[in-house]
Amino acid sequence: MRAMDSGFIHPTAVIDPQATLGQGVRVGPYAVIEAQVNVGDDCHIGAHALLSGPLTLGPRNTVGAHAVLGQAPQDHGYQGEPTSVVIGSDNVFREFVTIHRASTKEEGITRIGDHNLLMAYSHVGHDGQLGSFITIANAAQLAGHVQVADRAYISALVGVHQFVHIGTLALLGGGAVVTQDVAPFCMVTGNRARLRGLNTTGLRRAGYDRATRQTIKALYDTVFRSGQPLAEALQHLRDNPSLSGPACDVMLAFCEQSQRGIIR
């Protein structure tokens, strides 16, 4: 293998002269890194991986064998415009993961945050917007324009419809087919996905104390179990001082901005 700024490049790897590699980057056998790809320090690019630009990888990302990052969007209207993928730091993309660069229908960037784990064969479609500390399990598929907030958990074989928004700490159960927005802290399962309760395990693991969990339970009961129309339930949240706080603000903002409707 060939040393490069304390990293190693396998002699069978193909790296375009217009690509930029940071210090400590390791590139495995038969990997391909095309033009306009910027790889941050201490990244590991696995065997047979394909990185297509424009693509920016922050530091300490791991790209598994046969993963494909930055290919053109699966969009009939795309005509080769210079859209991109921008990825933060400390993510793990396991084998055969695919992430497509954006179309021209929004800001032109598919974004991935930090500290995410995308397991084997999972897919993020064009214009996707992912936060941080998200887990996407094996073969889960996110269509174009999907937004996923921090600490969401998407189980294996889940299918998420285009333009759907997934709230923070939401849990999508295995095999779910999700065609509407999933509110923060909630758990959904089934085809089509239905609300199954709060993601109580996720809340505990995220470090929410008992008092905060109880407040979130009261928010959930008001919005999803009171039988009120959504607009009335949200107004009740605004009018109730005992429910005020960051969790309430997150729930209100998510519900008010929903375009596809919320799974209730």
Rosetta blueprint (number, residue, H / E / L):
1 M L
2 R E
3 A E
4 M E
5 D L
6 S L
7 G E
8 F E
9 I E
10 H L
11 P L
12 T L
13 A L
14 V E
15 I E
16 D L
17 P L
18 Q L
19 A L
20 T E
21 L E
22 G L
23 Q L
24 G L
25 V L
26 R E
27 V E
28 G L
29 P L
30 Y L
31 A L
32 V E
33 I E
34 E L
35 A L
36 Q L
37 V E
38 N E
39 V E
40 G L
41 D L
42 D L
43 C L
44 H E
45 I E
46 G L
47 A L
48 H L
49 A L
50 L E
51 L E
52 S L
53 G L
54 P L
55 L E
56 T E
57 L E
58 G L
59 P L
60 R L
61 N L
62 T E
63 V E
64 G L
65 A L
66 H L
67 A L
68 V E
69 L E
70 G E
71 Q E
72 A L
73 P L
74 Q L
75 D L
76 H L
77 G L
78 Y L
79 Q L
80 G L
81 E L
82 P L
83 T L
84 S E
85 V E
86 V E
87 I E
88 G L
89 S L
90 D L
91 N L
92 V E
93 F E
94 R L
95 E L
96 F L
97 V L
98 T E
99 I E
100 H E
101 R L
102 A L
103 S L
104 T L
105 K L
106 E L
107 E L
108 G L
109 I E
110 T E
111 R E
112 I E
113 G L
114 D L
115 H L
116 N L
117 L E
118 L E
119 M L
120 A L
121 Y L
122 S L
123 H E
124 V E
125 G L
126 H L
127 D L
128 G L
129 Q E
130 L E
131 G L
132 S L
133 F L
134 I L
135 T E
136 I E
137 A L
138 N L
139 A L
140 A L
141 Q E
142 L E
143 A L
144 G L
145 H L
146 V L
147 Q E
148 V E
149 A L
150 D L
151 R L
152 A L
153 Y E
154 I E
155 S L
156 A L
157 L L
158 V L
159 G E
160 V E
161 H L
162 Q L
163 F L
164 V L
165 H E
166 I E
167 G L
168 T L
169 L L
170 A L
171 L E
172 L E
173 G L
174 G L
175 G L
176 A L
177 V E
178 V E
179 T L
180 Q L
181 D E
182 V E
183 A L
184 P L
185 F L
186 C E
187 M E
188 V E
189 T E
190 G L
191 N E
192 R L
193 A L
194 R E
195 L E
196 R E
197 G E
198 L E
199 N L
200 T H
201 T H
202 G H
203 L H
204 R H
205 R H
206 A L
207 G L
208 Y L
209 D L
210 R H
211 A H
212 T H
213 R H
214 Q H
215 T H
216 I H
217 K H
218 A H
219 L H
220 Y H
221 D H
222 T H
223 V H
224 F H
225 R H
226 S L
227 G L
228 Q L
229 P L
230 L H
231 A H
232 E H
233 A H
234 L H
235 Q H
236 H H
237 L H
238 R H
239 D H
240 N L
241 P H
242 S H
243 L H
244 S L
245 G L
246 P H
247 A H
248 C H
249 D H
250 V H
251 M H
252 L H
253 A H
254 F H
255 C H
256 E H
257 Q H
258 S L
259 Q L
260 R L
261 G L
262 I E
263 I L
264 R L
